[in-house]
Amino acid sequence: MGTALVTGASAGLGRAFAVELAERGHDLVLVARDAQRLAALAEEVESRYGVHAEALPADLADRGQLQRVAERVADPDRPVDLVVNNAGFGLRQRFSTGEVAAEEQALDVMARAVLVLTHAAVGPMRERGHGAVLNVSSVAGFAVMGTYSALKAWVTVFSEAVAAELAGTGVQVTALCPGFVRTEFHERASMNMSKVPAALWLEADRVVRDALDDVAAGTVVSVPSVHYAALSAALRVLPRSQVRRVSGALARRRRRRG
């Protein structure tokens, strides 16, 4: 089944990707900052599924550590067949009054690392004639909810651009655009999610299975669930003034603590 590298693998969607890929028979390279959690996850999937799992602790905001991960992705002696760029985090702060260092860290992790690791992956994959990159974006990228939306909009369009360039080469690039997923993501960012209707919450395991199926099907922009597919379509055609007004109200509500 080949080897898959997953960033942000120690929790949330990243962990769900790791478990699902191991269940499907992939060997794994697991990347995250928390070395202890990575080691525990590697041991878990090896014992449960009989695959090989390599823990590669790294802070993707650190250029030296990111380069080490990129070199592992591009290593011709240990080819990586699927890269899942999942690492990311929420920003609760306002851009105008928050710390610019936090914004720079978000840019490094959710944009620059995606660019660097995608570049490291697709060259060797193109030479081999097969492979895939799955970049985790968000439905927020179609809305206007702070710089997080801006970063995810970049991830989606970047993925589309690289997919178009690689059409016909055997290399697939997909942007995954989920909505609200039941993970620790929002809790870590201290966001108030109490007003989100239950119908809008997605389960991580289902999102991961649908995303991997979409990669196999050659889908370039994957939006899990009928609800979010309809919402993303609406956000693309509504007047941007209306999208900004509604998105701004939702963003302000989420920044308030519960």
N, C-alpha and C positions, 0 to 999 in steps of 0.2 A: 504493500500500500504506500510505501514511501515515507518520508519524514516531513512533519509539519512543525513550523516554529510559531509560537504564540507569545505575543507580548502582553503584559498585564495579566499574566496567567495565574497569579496567586489568589484571585478573588473574582466574584461577579461573572460577567460574560466570559472573561478570559479563562477562568476555571472551568466553566461549562463547555467551552470550546475544547479545552484539553481533555476532559473526560469523554466527550462525544467522539473526538478524533481517535483517542486510544481505543474506545469501544469498536470503532470502525477498522482498527488494525494498524493505525499509523504510529510509527516511532515519533518521539516528541523532543523538541528543544523548548524549554520553558523559560521565559524571560520575565523578570519583575525585580523590584527593589528588595523585597523581603526574602532573604536567602533561606531563612528557616521554614517559611511557608512553602517556598518552592521545593525544598528538599523533601518535605512531607508529602507534597502532591506528587512528586516524581516517584517516591516509594509506593504511594497508593496506587497509581495507575500501572506501575510495573507489576505489582503483586496481583491486582485485579484482572488485568487484561493481557499480561505476558508480553508487553511491548517494552522497548528501551526508551527511557526518559532521561534527558540530560537537563540539569538545572544550570541556568546561566544567569546569575544575579547581575543586574545592571540598572542604573538610573539613566533613562533615555534622555534626560535633560542635560546630562554630562556628555560633551562631545567625544571625549576619549572612550567612555564606556559604550556609547552608541556605536562608535567605530568598531569596537570589539564584536558587537552583535552583528554589524554589517559584514565583517570578515567571516563570521560563522555562516551567515546566509549565503555568501558567495563562494565558500570553500568548495573547490571542484572535487576534492576527495571525499567529501561528506555532503552530497547534494541535498538541498532542501526543495521539496516539491510543492509545498504550500506555505505561504507566509500569511499569518493573521495579525494585522496591525490593529491591536485592540486597546493598547494602553491609553489611559486618559483619566480625567477627573473633572468635576464640576467646579465652577467659580461662583461663589455666592456674592462676591463684592460687585459694586458698581465700577465701571471702567474709570469714570471721571474722578472718583474719590478713593479708589482702591490702590493697592500697591502695584506699581508697574512690574516689580520683580515676579509677582505671581502671574501676571499676564505673559511675561517672557517665558516663564517655565511652561505655561500652557501651550504657548506657540511652539516651543522646542519639542514637547512630548507629542502633541496632537497634530502637528503639521510637519516640522522639520524631520522628526524621526520617521514619519510615514514616508516622506519623500526619500530619505536616505536608504531606508530598508527596502522600499519598492525598487529603487534603482539597483541596489545590490542583488535583488532577486531576479529581475526580469532579463538582465543581460545573459546570465548563465542559463536561465530557463529557455530563452529564445534559441540559444545554441543547441540545447538538447531537444527542442521542438515540443516541449510540454512543461506544464507548471501553472500555478495560480497564485494570485495575491488577493486577499480579502481585507479591505480596509473598512474598519468600523466607523461609520459616520453617524448620522442621526436625522430624524425628521426635523429636529431643531434647525438643521441647515437650510430648510425651506422657509423658516420663520425668521423672526428678528428678536432674539432673546440674548442680548449681550454678545460679548466676544466669543462665547462658546458657539453660538449660531454661525458666526463668521468663520471660525475654524472648521466647523463641520461642513459648511458650504464649500470651503476650499477642498476638503477631503473628497467630497462627492464629485466635484468638477474635475479635480486632478485625476481621480480614478477613471472617469469617463474619457478624459483626454488620453491617458496611457492605454486604456482598452482600445480606443480607436486606432492608435498608432500600432498596436500589436495584433490587430485583426488579421486572421489567417495564418498566424505564426504558431498556433497551438498553445499560446499563453493566455490565460484568462485573468482579467482584473475586474473585481466586483466591489462596489461600495454598498455596505449594509447600512440601512437607515431605519433603525428601530425607533419606537416611541418609548414610553415609560416601561422599564423592565424591572421586575422584582429582584433587585440586588442591593448591596450596601452602598451603591454609588451616591444616591441622594442623601443618605444619612451621613456619609463622610463629608459631604459638602454643607451639612447643616441646613438643608433646604426643607421648607414646609410643604409637604406633598399631601396634606390631609384632605384637600379639596378635589383631588383628582378622582374622577368616577372609577369605580371598580372595573368597568368594562374596558377602560383604556390601559389597564396594567397587563403586561405580557409576562409569560414565564420564560426564564432564561433558557431552559432546555429546549423549548419549542422554537424560540428565536434562532438558536444555534443550528438545530436540525434543518429548519427552513433555509437558513443562509447557506449552509453547505450544499443543500440540494440545488439552490439557485446557482451556486458556483458551477456545479456539475452540469447544469442546464445551459450555461453560457449567459446568464442574466448579468447585466452590467450594473443596474441599480436595483437592489433588493430591498423592498419595503414590506416587512412582515405584517400580516393580518389585514383583513378587509377594511377595518376601521382606519388604519393608518395609511393604507393605499389610497383610500378616498380622501383623507385629510391632506396628504401630500399633493394629490392632484388638484385639490381646491386651492391650496396655498400657492401653486404655480400660476393659477389663472386669476386669482383675486387681485384687485388693485393694491399696489404695494403700500399705499397710505393706510388702507384698511388692515393689512397684515401687520404693519408697524404698530397701529393703535391697539389691536387685540393682543399681539405678542408682548408689548410693553406692559400691559395690565397683568398678564400672566406672570411675567418675569418679576414684577414688583411683589406679587403675592408669594411667589416661591422664595424670595429672599427673606421674608419674615419667618422667624422661628415659630414653631408650633407651640 
